[in-house]
């Protein structure tokens, strides 16, 4: 697995939990723009695009469980 920052790992986990950008921002006490920044960085780093693909990645890598 690629090295993810703590913030990126948290965003990935929350995306996989079906939270939207506003909900993730509220959960992490950061702005929605910051959530989008982390989402974009995740997609580039992992070469995985879209919430569904990110969720599949998180499951496949054992970051989240079904």
N, C-alpha and C positions, 0 to 999 in steps of 0.2 A: 504494500500500500504506500502511496506517496505520503510524504510528511505533510500533515495538515496542522495548521495553527489551532489553538484551543477554540478560538472564535469560529473558524471554519468548521471544525468538528461539531460544535454546538449548532451552527446554522444547518449543517447537513443532517444532523439528528432531528432537528425540528422540521425541516422540509420533509423528511421521511415520515414524520408524524402527522403529515397533512396540514401543517399550519401554513397560512399565507404570509406574505411579507409583513403586513401590519401586525399580525399576531406574533410573529417571530420578533419583531422590533419591540413590542410590548413585553414579551417574555424576557428578552435580553436587556431591556432598558437602553436600547440604542435606536437611532433613527432608521426609518425605512430605507433611506438612501444607503446607509451603512450595511444593512442587510443585503441590498442589491449588489453592493460592492463585493461583499463576501461570496455571494452566490456566483457572481461573474468570475471571481478568482478561482472558486472551486471548479467551475466548468472548464476553465482554461487549464488548470493544473491537472485535473483528472481526465480531460478530453471526453467529458460526458456532459451532454447538453439536455436541459429540460428537467422538470421536477420528477417525472416518472423515471427517467434514466438515472438521476441522482439517487432516487429511492432504491432502485434495483442495485446500484453500486453499493449503497450502504448495507443492504441485506447481504449481498454476495460477500462483502468484506467483513461481515460480522459486527458492523458498527451498531446496527439495530437488529432486532429479532422480530419475526412475524408474530 
